Amino acid sequence: MKKKNIGSTFDSWLREEGLYEKVSAIAIKRVVARQVEAAMQQKGLTKVEMANAFPIGLTYPLPR
């Protein structure tokens, strides 16, 4: 016997609570931060070297 989902999805619940946009933005930022960190490790760059590579500079600390 195959069980069907009961109720709404997690995404729809987040939308109902007005949290979807905020949670999605946080998740995207975390993914990008992990990708940047992986690229930095692959190239052997420190956070300072990476920050200096951007001409505009950073106005907030990089995630750990």
PDB file of N, CA, C and O in Angstrom:
ATOM      1  N   MET A   1       0.845  -1.175   0.000  1.00  0.00           N
ATOM      2  CA  MET A   1       0.000   0.000   0.000  1.00  0.00           C
ATOM      3  C   MET A   1       0.895   1.244   0.000  1.00  0.00           C
ATOM      4  O   MET A   1       1.803   1.369   0.821  1.00  0.00           O
ATOM      5  N   LYS A   2       0.628   2.136  -0.910  1.00  0.00           N
ATOM      6  CA  LYS A   2       1.414   3.351  -1.057  1.00  0.00           C
ATOM      7  C   LYS A   2       0.767   4.477  -0.253  1.00  0.00           C
ATOM      8  O   LYS A   2      -0.424   4.754  -0.398  1.00  0.00           O
ATOM      9  N   LYS A   3       1.574   5.124   0.602  1.00  0.00           N
ATOM     10  CA  LYS A   3       1.053   6.228   1.417  1.00  0.00           C
ATOM     11  C   LYS A   3       1.117   7.518   0.622  1.00  0.00           C
ATOM     12  O   LYS A   3       2.099   7.779  -0.073  1.00  0.00           O
ATOM     13  N   LYS A   4       0.089   8.311   0.722  1.00  0.00           N
ATOM     14  CA  LYS A   4       0.067   9.623   0.085  1.00  0.00           C
ATOM     15  C   LYS A   4       0.362  10.677   1.130  1.00  0.00           C
ATOM     16  O   LYS A   4       0.120  10.491   2.323  1.00  0.00           O
ATOM     17  N   ASN A   5       0.889  11.786   0.650  1.00  0.00           N
ATOM     18  CA  ASN A   5       1.157  12.902   1.554  1.00  0.00           C
ATOM     19  C   ASN A   5      -0.159  13.454   2.089  1.00  0.00           C
ATOM     20  O   ASN A   5      -1.143  13.578   1.361  1.00  0.00           O
ATOM     21  N   ILE A   6      -0.151  13.771   3.339  1.00  0.00           N
ATOM     22  CA  ILE A   6      -1.326  14.365   3.969  1.00  0.00           C
ATOM     23  C   ILE A   6      -1.012  15.820   4.248  1.00  0.00           C
ATOM     24  O   ILE A   6       0.026  16.124   4.836  1.00  0.00           O
ATOM     25  N   GLY A   7      -1.871  16.712   3.844  1.00  0.00           N
ATOM     26  CA  GLY A   7      -1.659  18.127   4.109  1.00  0.00           C
ATOM     27  C   GLY A   7      -0.834  18.794   3.037  1.00  0.00           C
ATOM     28  O   GLY A   7      -0.667  18.273   1.934  1.00  0.00           O
ATOM     29  N   SER A   8      -0.323  19.952   3.384  1.00  0.00           N
ATOM     30  CA  SER A   8       0.413  20.759   2.423  1.00  0.00           C
ATOM     31  C   SER A   8       1.904  20.449   2.475  1.00  0.00           C
ATOM     32  O   SER A   8       2.377  19.711   3.339  1.00  0.00           O
ATOM     33  N   THR A   9       2.624  21.032   1.531  1.00  0.00           N
ATOM     34  CA  THR A   9       4.070  20.863   1.505  1.00  0.00           C
ATOM     35  C   THR A   9       4.715  21.859   2.460  1.00  0.00           C
ATOM     36  O   THR A   9       4.079  22.802   2.929  1.00  0.00           O
ATOM     37  N   PHE A  10       5.973  21.628   2.729  1.00  0.00           N
ATOM     38  CA  PHE A  10       6.712  22.537   3.598  1.00  0.00           C
ATOM     39  C   PHE A  10       6.785  23.928   2.968  1.00  0.00           C
ATOM     40  O   PHE A  10       6.641  24.941   3.651  1.00  0.00           O
ATOM     41  N   ASP A  11       7.013  23.959   1.645  1.00  0.00           N
ATOM     42  CA  ASP A  11       7.059  25.254   0.951  1.00  0.00           C
ATOM     43  C   ASP A  11       5.743  26.008   1.097  1.00  0.00           C
ATOM     44  O   ASP A  11       5.749  27.213   1.352  1.00  0.00           O
ATOM     45  N   SER A  12       4.627  25.325   0.941  1.00  0.00           N
ATOM     46  CA  SER A  12       3.342  26.026   1.054  1.00  0.00           C
ATOM     47  C   SER A  12       3.099  26.487   2.491  1.00  0.00           C
ATOM     48  O   SER A  12       2.497  27.538   2.712  1.00  0.00           O
ATOM     49  N   TRP A  13       3.557  25.714   3.457  1.00  0.00           N
ATOM     50  CA  TRP A  13       3.431  26.136   4.854  1.00  0.00           C
ATOM     51  C   TRP A  13       4.245  27.403   5.102  1.00  0.00           C
ATOM     52  O   TRP A  13       3.776  28.335   5.756  1.00  0.00           O
ATOM     53  N   LEU A  14       5.481  27.428   4.570  1.00  0.00           N
ATOM     54  CA  LEU A  14       6.316  28.622   4.717  1.00  0.00           C
ATOM     55  C   LEU A  14       5.637  29.833   4.074  1.00  0.00           C
ATOM     56  O   LEU A  14       5.684  30.935   4.620  1.00  0.00           O
ATOM     57  N   ARG A  15       5.013  29.632   2.927  1.00  0.00           N
ATOM     58  CA  ARG A  15       4.299  30.731   2.266  1.00  0.00           C
ATOM     59  C   ARG A  15       3.134  31.212   3.126  1.00  0.00           C
ATOM     60  O   ARG A  15       2.922  32.415   3.284  1.00  0.00           O
ATOM     61  N   GLU A  16       2.390  30.270   3.674  1.00  0.00           N
ATOM     62  CA  GLU A  16       1.250  30.632   4.522  1.00  0.00           C
ATOM     63  C   GLU A  16       1.695  31.443   5.740  1.00  0.00           C
ATOM     64  O   GLU A  16       0.986  32.346   6.184  1.00  0.00           O
ATOM     65  N   GLU A  17       2.860  31.120   6.270  1.00  0.00           N
ATOM     66  CA  GLU A  17       3.381  31.813   7.444  1.00  0.00           C
ATOM     67  C   GLU A  17       4.125  33.101   7.075  1.00  0.00           C
ATOM     68  O   GLU A  17       4.551  33.849   7.955  1.00  0.00           O
ATOM     69  N   GLY A  18       4.278  33.353   5.785  1.00  0.00           N
ATOM     70  CA  GLY A  18       4.987  34.545   5.333  1.00  0.00           C
ATOM     71  C   GLY A  18       6.491  34.449   5.489  1.00  0.00           C
ATOM     72  O   GLY A  18       7.173  35.468   5.592  1.00  0.00           O
ATOM     73  N   LEU A  19       7.013  33.233   5.507  1.00  0.00           N
ATOM     74  CA  LEU A  19       8.446  33.023   5.747  1.00  0.00           C
ATOM     75  C   LEU A  19       9.206  32.534   4.518  1.00  0.00           C
ATOM     76  O   LEU A  19      10.434  32.452   4.549  1.00  0.00           O
ATOM     77  N   TYR A  20       8.511  32.213   3.458  1.00  0.00           N
ATOM     78  CA  TYR A  20       9.139  31.561   2.307  1.00  0.00           C
ATOM     79  C   TYR A  20      10.284  32.388   1.720  1.00  0.00           C
ATOM     80  O   TYR A  20      11.380  31.870   1.505  1.00  0.00           O
ATOM     81  N   GLU A  21      10.032  33.661   1.463  1.00  0.00           N
ATOM     82  CA  GLU A  21      11.054  34.510   0.849  1.00  0.00           C
ATOM     83  C   GLU A  21      12.297  34.616   1.726  1.00  0.00           C
ATOM     84  O   GLU A  21      13.420  34.512   1.232  1.00  0.00           O
ATOM     85  N   LYS A  22      12.098  34.820   3.012  1.00  0.00           N
ATOM     86  CA  LYS A  22      13.226  34.969   3.934  1.00  0.00           C
ATOM     87  C   LYS A  22      14.032  33.676   4.030  1.00  0.00           C
ATOM     88  O   LYS A  22      15.262  33.700   3.970  1.00  0.00           O
ATOM     89  N   VAL A  23      13.343  32.555   4.179  1.00  0.00           N
ATOM     90  CA  VAL A  23      14.024  31.258   4.302  1.00  0.00           C
ATOM     91  C   VAL A  23      14.748  30.918   3.005  1.00  0.00           C
ATOM     92  O   VAL A  23      15.868  30.408   3.038  1.00  0.00           O
ATOM     93  N   SER A  24      14.123  31.193   1.867  1.00  0.00           N
ATOM     94  CA  SER A  24      14.757  30.926   0.571  1.00  0.00           C
ATOM     95  C   SER A  24      16.017  31.767   0.398  1.00  0.00           C
ATOM     96  O   SER A  24      17.038  31.267  -0.073  1.00  0.00           O
ATOM     97  N   ALA A  25      15.948  33.033   0.774  1.00  0.00           N
ATOM     98  CA  ALA A  25      17.107  33.914   0.648  1.00  0.00           C
ATOM     99  C   ALA A  25      18.265  33.427   1.519  1.00  0.00           C
ATOM    100  O   ALA A  25      19.418  33.439   1.088  1.00  0.00           O
ATOM    101  N   ILE A  26      17.961  33.008   2.724  1.00  0.00           N
ATOM    102  CA  ILE A  26      18.998  32.496   3.624  1.00  0.00           C
ATOM    103  C   ILE A  26      19.628  31.235   3.045  1.00  0.00           C
ATOM    104  O   ILE A  26      20.848  31.074   3.079  1.00  0.00           O
ATOM    105  N   ALA A  27      18.800  30.345   2.515  1.00  0.00           N
ATOM    106  CA  ALA A  27      19.310  29.095   1.938  1.00  0.00           C
ATOM    107  C   ALA A  27      20.219  29.380   0.743  1.00  0.00           C
ATOM    108  O   ALA A  27      21.272  28.757   0.605  1.00  0.00           O
ATOM    109  N   ILE A  28      19.823  30.308  -0.114  1.00  0.00           N
ATOM    110  CA  ILE A  28      20.635  30.650  -1.282  1.00  0.00           C
ATOM    111  C   ILE A  28      21.972  31.250  -0.846  1.00  0.00           C
ATOM    112  O   ILE A  28      23.017  30.912  -1.402  1.00  0.00           O
ATOM    113  N   LYS A  29      21.939  32.134   0.143  1.00  0.00           N
ATOM    114  CA  LYS A  29      23.177  32.739   0.643  1.00  0.00           C
ATOM    115  C   LYS A  29      24.122  31.679   1.200  1.00  0.00           C
ATOM    116  O   LYS A  29      25.334  31.749   0.991  1.00  0.00           O
ATOM    117  N   ARG A  30      23.570  30.704   1.903  1.00  0.00           N
ATOM    118  CA  ARG A  30      24.419  29.645   2.462  1.00  0.00           C
ATOM    119  C   ARG A  30      25.054  28.795   1.368  1.00  0.00           C
ATOM    120  O   ARG A  30      26.222  28.417   1.469  1.00  0.00           O
ATOM    121  N   VAL A  31      24.289  28.495   0.327  1.00  0.00           N
ATOM    122  CA  VAL A  31      24.828  27.706  -0.788  1.00  0.00           C
ATOM    123  C   VAL A  31      25.945  28.472  -1.483  1.00  0.00           C
ATOM    124  O   VAL A  31      27.004  27.913  -1.769  1.00  0.00           O
ATOM    125  N   VAL A  32      25.708  29.757  -1.753  1.00  0.00           N
ATOM    126  CA  VAL A  32      26.732  30.572  -2.415  1.00  0.00           C
ATOM    127  C   VAL A  32      27.984  30.672  -1.537  1.00  0.00           C
ATOM    128  O   VAL A  32      29.102  30.581  -2.044  1.00  0.00           O
ATOM    129  N   ALA A  33      27.804  30.857  -0.239  1.00  0.00           N
ATOM    130  CA  ALA A  33      28.947  30.956   0.679  1.00  0.00           C
ATOM    131  C   ALA A  33      29.760  29.665   0.664  1.00  0.00           C
ATOM    132  O   ALA A  33      30.990  29.710   0.674  1.00  0.00           O
ATOM    133  N   ARG A  34      29.092  28.527   0.642  1.00  0.00           N
ATOM    134  CA  ARG A  34      29.817  27.245   0.598  1.00  0.00           C
ATOM    135  C   ARG A  34      30.549  27.066  -0.725  1.00  0.00           C
ATOM    136  O   ARG A  34      31.653  26.522  -0.758  1.00  0.00           O
ATOM    137  N   GLN A  35      29.938  27.523  -1.815  1.00  0.00           N
ATOM    138  CA  GLN A  35      30.603  27.431  -3.114  1.00  0.00           C
ATOM    139  C   GLN A  35      31.832  28.328  -3.160  1.00  0.00           C
ATOM    140  O   GLN A  35      32.872  27.930  -3.685  1.00  0.00           O
ATOM    141  N   VAL A  36      31.720  29.532  -2.616  1.00  0.00           N
ATOM    142  CA  VAL A  36      32.862  30.447  -2.573  1.00  0.00           C
ATOM    143  C   VAL A  36      33.965  29.863  -1.705  1.00  0.00           C
ATOM    144  O   VAL A  36      35.137  29.901  -2.078  1.00  0.00           O
ATOM    145  N   GLU A  37      33.596  29.324  -0.552  1.00  0.00           N
ATOM    146  CA  GLU A  37      34.585  28.720   0.342  1.00  0.00           C
ATOM    147  C   GLU A  37      35.299  27.548  -0.327  1.00  0.00           C
ATOM    148  O   GLU A  37      36.513  27.404  -0.190  1.00  0.00           O
ATOM    149  N   ALA A  38      34.562  26.717  -1.044  1.00  0.00           N
ATOM    150  CA  ALA A  38      35.165  25.579  -1.742  1.00  0.00           C
ATOM    151  C   ALA A  38      36.126  26.058  -2.821  1.00  0.00           C
ATOM    152  O   ALA A  38      37.206  25.491  -2.986  1.00  0.00           O
ATOM    153  N   ALA A  39      35.743  27.093  -3.554  1.00  0.00           N
ATOM    154  CA  ALA A  39      36.619  27.641  -4.592  1.00  0.00           C
ATOM    155  C   ALA A  39      37.875  28.251  -3.979  1.00  0.00           C
ATOM    156  O   ALA A  39      38.970  28.108  -4.522  1.00  0.00           O
ATOM    157  N   MET A  40      37.712  28.933  -2.846  1.00  0.00           N
ATOM    158  CA  MET A  40      38.870  29.516  -2.157  1.00  0.00           C
ATOM    159  C   MET A  40      39.840  28.434  -1.718  1.00  0.00           C
ATOM    160  O   MET A  40      41.051  28.577  -1.889  1.00  0.00           O
ATOM    161  N   GLN A  41      39.318  27.351  -1.152  1.00  0.00           N
ATOM    162  CA  GLN A  41      40.179  26.256  -0.711  1.00  0.00           C
ATOM    163  C   GLN A  41      40.879  25.610  -1.897  1.00  0.00           C
ATOM    164  O   GLN A  41      42.057  25.262  -1.818  1.00  0.00           O
ATOM    165  N   GLN A  42      40.150  25.452  -2.992  1.00  0.00           N
ATOM    166  CA  GLN A  42      40.731  24.826  -4.183  1.00  0.00           C
ATOM    167  C   GLN A  42      41.882  25.663  -4.738  1.00  0.00           C
ATOM    168  O   GLN A  42      42.880  25.120  -5.212  1.00  0.00           O
ATOM    169  N   LYS A  43      41.736  26.990  -4.676  1.00  0.00           N
ATOM    170  CA  LYS A  43      42.762  27.883  -5.207  1.00  0.00           C
ATOM    171  C   LYS A  43      43.777  28.308  -4.146  1.00  0.00           C
ATOM    172  O   LYS A  43      44.754  28.991  -4.457  1.00  0.00           O
ATOM    173  N   GLY A  44      43.547  27.904  -2.894  1.00  0.00           N
ATOM    174  CA  GLY A  44      44.467  28.239  -1.819  1.00  0.00           C
ATOM    175  C   GLY A  44      44.432  29.703  -1.416  1.00  0.00           C
ATOM    176  O   GLY A  44      45.456  30.260  -1.020  1.00  0.00           O
ATOM    177  N   LEU A  45      43.262  30.338  -1.512  1.00  0.00           N
ATOM    178  CA  LEU A  45      43.125  31.749  -1.167  1.00  0.00           C
ATOM    179  C   LEU A  45      42.620  31.916   0.262  1.00  0.00           C
ATOM    180  O   LEU A  45      41.823  31.118   0.755  1.00  0.00           O
ATOM    181  N   THR A  46      43.102  32.969   0.913  1.00  0.00           N
ATOM    182  CA  THR A  46      42.575  33.325   2.226  1.00  0.00           C
ATOM    183  C   THR A  46      41.389  34.268   2.029  1.00  0.00           C
ATOM    184  O   THR A  46      41.138  34.736   0.919  1.00  0.00           O
ATOM    185  N   LYS A  47      40.663  34.542   3.114  1.00  0.00           N
ATOM    186  CA  LYS A  47      39.536  35.475   3.032  1.00  0.00           C
ATOM    187  C   LYS A  47      40.015  36.874   2.636  1.00  0.00           C
ATOM    188  O   LYS A  47      39.344  37.568   1.872  1.00  0.00           O
ATOM    189  N   VAL A  48      41.166  37.280   3.151  1.00  0.00           N
ATOM    190  CA  VAL A  48      41.713  38.606   2.836  1.00  0.00           C
ATOM    191  C   VAL A  48      42.077  38.680   1.354  1.00  0.00           C
ATOM    192  O   VAL A  48      41.766  39.668   0.687  1.00  0.00           O
ATOM    193  N   GLU A  49      42.737  37.633   0.833  1.00  0.00           N
ATOM    194  CA  GLU A  49      43.094  37.620  -0.583  1.00  0.00           C
ATOM    195  C   GLU A  49      41.842  37.642  -1.465  1.00  0.00           C
ATOM    196  O   GLU A  49      41.813  38.320  -2.492  1.00  0.00           O
ATOM    197  N   MET A  50      40.835  36.916  -1.070  1.00  0.00           N
ATOM    198  CA  MET A  50      39.583  36.878  -1.831  1.00  0.00           C
ATOM    199  C   MET A  50      38.905  38.250  -1.793  1.00  0.00           C
ATOM    200  O   MET A  50      38.422  38.732  -2.818  1.00  0.00           O
ATOM    201  N   ALA A  51      38.868  38.873  -0.628  1.00  0.00           N
ATOM    202  CA  ALA A  51      38.247  40.190  -0.507  1.00  0.00           C
ATOM    203  C   ALA A  51      39.001  41.225  -1.342  1.00  0.00           C
ATOM    204  O   ALA A  51      38.381  42.102  -1.943  1.00  0.00           O
ATOM    205  N   ASN A  52      40.324  41.132  -1.385  1.00  0.00           N
ATOM    206  CA  ASN A  52      41.121  42.072  -2.168  1.00  0.00           C
ATOM    207  C   ASN A  52      40.933  41.871  -3.670  1.00  0.00           C
ATOM    208  O   ASN A  52      41.245  42.767  -4.455  1.00  0.00           O
ATOM    209  N   ALA A  53      40.434  40.720  -4.074  1.00  0.00           N
ATOM    210  CA  ALA A  53      40.205  40.444  -5.490  1.00  0.00           C
ATOM    211  C   ALA A  53      38.990  41.197  -6.019  1.00  0.00           C
ATOM    212  O   ALA A  53      38.836  41.341  -7.232  1.00  0.00           O
ATOM    213  N   PHE A  54      38.123  41.680  -5.125  1.00  0.00           N
ATOM    214  CA  PHE A  54      36.938  42.428  -5.528  1.00  0.00           C
ATOM    215  C   PHE A  54      37.248  43.919  -5.489  1.00  0.00           C
ATOM    216  O   PHE A  54      37.660  44.431  -4.448  1.00  0.00           O
ATOM    217  N   PRO A  55      37.061  44.623  -6.594  1.00  0.00           N
ATOM    218  CA  PRO A  55      37.409  46.049  -6.613  1.00  0.00           C
ATOM    219  C   PRO A  55      36.527  46.919  -5.717  1.00  0.00           C
ATOM    220  O   PRO A  55      36.959  47.992  -5.294  1.00  0.00           O
ATOM    221  N   ILE A  56      35.322  46.487  -5.423  1.00  0.00           N
ATOM    222  CA  ILE A  56      34.420  47.316  -4.610  1.00  0.00           C
ATOM    223  C   ILE A  56      34.617  47.098  -3.119  1.00  0.00           C
ATOM    224  O   ILE A  56      34.178  47.921  -2.316  1.00  0.00           O
ATOM    225  N   GLY A  57      35.267  46.009  -2.732  1.00  0.00           N
ATOM    226  CA  GLY A  57      35.451  45.707  -1.326  1.00  0.00           C
ATOM    227  C   GLY A  57      34.187  45.140  -0.713  1.00  0.00           C
ATOM    228  O   GLY A  57      33.127  45.137  -1.338  1.00  0.00           O
ATOM    229  N   LEU A  58      34.304  44.672   0.485  1.00  0.00           N
ATOM    230  CA  LEU A  58      33.168  44.081   1.182  1.00  0.00           C
ATOM    231  C   LEU A  58      32.757  44.968   2.344  1.00  0.00           C
ATOM    232  O   LEU A  58      33.609  45.502   3.055  1.00  0.00           O
ATOM    233  N   THR A  59      31.468  45.125   2.537  1.00  0.00           N
ATOM    234  CA  THR A  59      30.976  45.951   3.629  1.00  0.00           C
ATOM    235  C   THR A  59      30.471  45.098   4.770  1.00  0.00           C
ATOM    236  O   THR A  59      29.941  45.623   5.750  1.00  0.00           O
ATOM    237  N   TYR A  60      30.630  43.776   4.658  1.00  0.00           N
ATOM    238  CA  TYR A  60      30.193  42.855   5.703  1.00  0.00           C
ATOM    239  C   TYR A  60      31.185  41.707   5.770  1.00  0.00           C
ATOM    240  O   TYR A  60      31.855  41.422   4.778  1.00  0.00           O
ATOM    241  N   PRO A  61      31.296  41.043   6.909  1.00  0.00           N
ATOM    242  CA  PRO A  61      32.264  39.943   7.029  1.00  0.00           C
ATOM    243  C   PRO A  61      31.822  38.724   6.222  1.00  0.00           C
ATOM    244  O   PRO A  61      30.629  38.455   6.085  1.00  0.00           O
ATOM    245  N   LEU A  62      32.788  38.002   5.700  1.00  0.00           N
ATOM    246  CA  LEU A  62      32.485  36.753   4.999  1.00  0.00           C
ATOM    247  C   LEU A  62      32.006  35.709   5.987  1.00  0.00           C
ATOM    248  O   LEU A  62      32.463  35.695   7.130  1.00  0.00           O
ATOM    249  N   PRO A  63      31.099  34.836   5.580  1.00  0.00           N
ATOM    250  CA  PRO A  63      30.618  33.773   6.499  1.00  0.00           C
ATOM    251  C   PRO A  63      31.731  32.794   6.820  1.00  0.00           C
ATOM    252  O   PRO A  63      32.637  32.575   6.016  1.00  0.00           O
ATOM    253  N   ARG A  64      31.652  32.226   7.975  1.00  0.00           N
ATOM    254  CA  ARG A  64      32.664  31.249   8.400  1.00  0.00           C
ATOM    255  C   ARG A  64      32.301  29.880   7.941  1.00  0.00           C
ATOM    256  O   ARG A  64      33.033  28.926   8.205  1.00  0.00           O
TER     257      ARG A  64
END
